Amino acid sequence: MSVLHLLGSGGDGGAETYFIDLVSALRRAGVAEACAIRRHPARADALAAAGVTARSFGFGGPLDLLTRPRVAAFGRRLDAKVMVAWMNRAARHTPAGPWKRIGRLGGYYSLKYYRGFDHLVGNTRDIVDWVIAQGWPAAQVSYIPNFAGSAEEAAPVSRTSLDTPEGVPLLLGMGRLHDAKAHDVSLKALTRIPDAWLWIAGAGALEDKLKAMAVALGVADRVRFLGWRQDAAALYRAADVCVFPSRFEPLGNVVIQAWANGLPVVAANSQGPGALIRDGEDGFLIPIDNAEALAERVKAVLADPMLRIRLIQNGHARVEAEFAEAAVVAEWRHLFSRMGEA
């Protein structure tokens, strides 16, 4: 079985990070695979380090007439049996051929890009239900969640290396600097937790606006904008609470990663986190756009060591039961086998 993964994104985000994680895990499990990606030297290096062959293609807009035939030629050289398209741009350039085509959906994507595909995979049950409601045959869609990356060997990032005092309560916000991620809510909440510091890990167009907001709120001296990071596990392990107030979040991979790394999480009750978190058991849910509620829940976690321990233990149990790497990889391998034999 030879699998060709396609990723047409040139940016960095949760989906792109998980792309590397899953491809690497499949390679460790013995899957013969390669990748067709948009030019991104760091991503190509990460795939090479995992032992996965990657080729760069244009993955341009509607006028790009070269990517699809070039990917098809690459697939034929590999004797690909399955192609997996990650997000819409990749799906648009995934050629028909002697292989089966699978679309991997991490959100409520326009299904027009997946016409003619043999199968779709949603990483939440709600996405799967939505796909079926759009008229997609139920037998041709599967739920396979994201797994939580293994972090057994990850040491915490040194706080002093990021100009942060040891011993202060440290909050961690992860995600693109985009309005949907609601980092502005975390900044407002920080004004109500005067002894805490906040790390925001991510890149995006709102960086200048958020930095200006931190100054205006009087919290800039307690906020560190870390940019895009490749050491997420080490960041989780250095913090005391993960704050995740996203206004729109189909999955909430940050929640799963926080659980895997032993970090309590307080999240907005948007679609993904609301489906994942059992409020008060393995995390806390707050109303969307409610900085006061975010601050109060964070303070509750910081003030109660036994509550913190209970949240961490229950989060770890969720990972072991539902989001372990071996189980997720086994589901993908089973799907590849079905597709290759169909």
LINWO-V76165 format. One record per residue. RES is the residue in one small letter. D_FIRST is the distance of its C-alpha to the first C-alpha in Angstrom with 2 decimals. Layout:
RES|D_FIRST / RES|D_FIRST
//
This chain:
m|0.00 / s|3.80 / v|6.56 / l|10.13 / h|12.98 / l|16.40 / l|19.69 / g|22.87 / s|25.39 / g|27.57 / g|29.31 / d|29.04 / g|28.93 / g|27.37 / a|24.30 / e|23.70 / t|24.24 / y|21.84 / f|19.16 / i|19.53 / d|19.77 / l|16.61 / v|14.41 / s|16.16 / a|15.78 / l|12.01 / r|12.11 / r|14.68 / a|12.62 / g|10.08 / v|7.26 / a|6.32 / e|8.25 / a|11.46 / c|14.39 / a|16.90 / i|20.14 / r|23.81 / r|25.87 / h|26.51 / p|27.17 / a|27.10 / r|23.71 / a|22.34 / d|24.03 / a|22.60 / l|18.99 / a|19.93 / a|21.53 / a|18.36 / g|16.60 / v|14.63 / t|15.23 / a|17.15 / r|19.08 / s|22.08 / f|22.97 / g|26.12 / f|25.05 / g|28.66 / g|30.69 / p|31.26 / l|32.60 / d|29.47 / l|28.36 / l|26.32 / t|23.47 / r|21.58 / p|21.66 / r|20.89 / v|17.78 / a|16.80 / a|17.49 / f|15.45 / g|12.39 / r|13.11 / r|13.60 / l|10.19 / d|8.75 / a|7.41 / k|6.19 / v|7.92 / m|11.03 / v|13.06 / a|16.77 / w|19.06 / m|22.56 / n|24.46 / r|24.67 / a|20.94 / a|20.68 / r|23.47 / h|21.64 / t|18.18 / p|18.23 / a|17.62 / g|15.53 / p|13.02 / w|10.63 / k|11.48 / r|13.66 / i|14.34 / g|17.58 / r|18.29 / l|22.06 / g|24.26 / g|27.41 / y|29.14 / y|27.73 / s|28.94 / l|26.61 / k|27.73 / y|25.03 / y|22.31 / r|23.75 / g|21.30 / f|18.38 / d|16.49 / h|16.72 / l|18.61 / v|18.58 / g|22.00 / n|22.75 / t|26.07 / r|27.19 / d|29.80 / i|27.41 / v|25.56 / d|29.01 / w|30.04 / v|27.07 / i|27.92 / a|31.57 / q|30.83 / g|29.81 / w|26.02 / p|24.97 / a|24.70 / a|21.81 / q|19.74 / v|20.38 / s|19.53 / y|21.31 / i|19.44 / p|22.03 / n|21.98 / f|22.24 / a|25.20 / g|24.62 / s|25.78 / a|29.24 / e|30.65 / e|31.55 / a|32.75 / a|36.49 / p|38.54 / v|39.52 / s|43.14 / r|45.29 / t|47.81 / s|45.22 / l|45.09 / d|48.86 / t|48.87 / p|51.36 / e|50.35 / g|51.37 / v|51.32 / p|49.24 / l|46.10 / l|44.10 / l|40.65 / g|39.43 / m|35.87 / g|34.63 / r|35.24 / l|38.91 / h|38.88 / d|41.30 / a|38.69 / k|38.32 / a|42.11 / h|42.83 / d|46.38 / v|46.71 / s|45.91 / l|48.57 / k|51.10 / a|50.31 / l|50.92 / t|54.52 / r|55.02 / i|53.63 / p|55.98 / d|54.91 / a|51.13 / w|49.02 / l|45.91 / w|42.88 / i|40.92 / a|37.54 / g|36.14 / a|36.92 / g|38.03 / a|40.84 / l|43.10 / e|43.62 / d|47.17 / k|48.14 / l|47.01 / k|48.78 / a|51.91 / m|51.69 / a|51.51 / v|54.69 / a|56.42 / l|55.66 / g|56.97 / v|53.82 / a|52.53 / d|53.69 / r|51.40 / v|48.25 / r|45.73 / f|43.27 / l|40.42 / g|38.32 / w|34.53 / r|33.47 / q|30.42 / d|31.96 / a|31.92 / a|31.84 / a|34.89 / l|36.71 / y|36.13 / r|37.48 / a|40.58 / a|41.68 / d|43.60 / v|42.44 / c|39.64 / v|41.11 / f|38.84 / p|41.11 / s|38.68 / r|40.20 / f|36.88 / e|33.69 / p|30.90 / l|29.28 / g|31.12 / n|28.56 / v|31.67 / v|32.84 / i|29.79 / q|29.96 / a|33.70 / w|33.28 / a|30.77 / n|33.27 / g|36.35 / l|38.01 / p|39.94 / v|39.22 / v|41.59 / a|39.96 / a|41.20 / n|40.57 / s|38.27 / q|35.47 / g|32.68 / p|34.92 / g|37.09 / a|34.26 / l|33.08 / i|36.40 / r|38.76 / d|41.96 / g|44.05 / e|41.58 / d|38.67 / g|39.99 / f|42.55 / l|42.40 / i|45.07 / p|46.02 / i|44.51 / d|46.83 / n|48.99 / a|49.72 / e|52.43 / a|50.13 / l|47.53 / a|50.28 / e|51.70 / r|48.43 / v|47.67 / k|51.19 / a|50.81 / v|47.72 / l|49.46 / a|52.62 / d|51.22 / p|49.35 / m|48.68 / l|47.18 / r|44.94 / i|43.79 / r|43.15 / l|41.02 / i|38.96 / q|38.48 / n|37.54 / g|35.08 / h|33.40 / a|33.25 / r|31.54 / v|28.81 / e|28.30 / a|28.32 / e|26.29 / f|24.65 / a|23.34 / e|20.25 / a|18.68 / a|19.19 / v|17.84 / v|14.62 / a|14.23 / e|14.85 / w|12.22 / r|9.51 / h|11.20 / l|11.27 / f|7.62 / s|7.40 / r|10.56 / m|9.76 / g|6.90 / e|9.57 / a|12.46
//
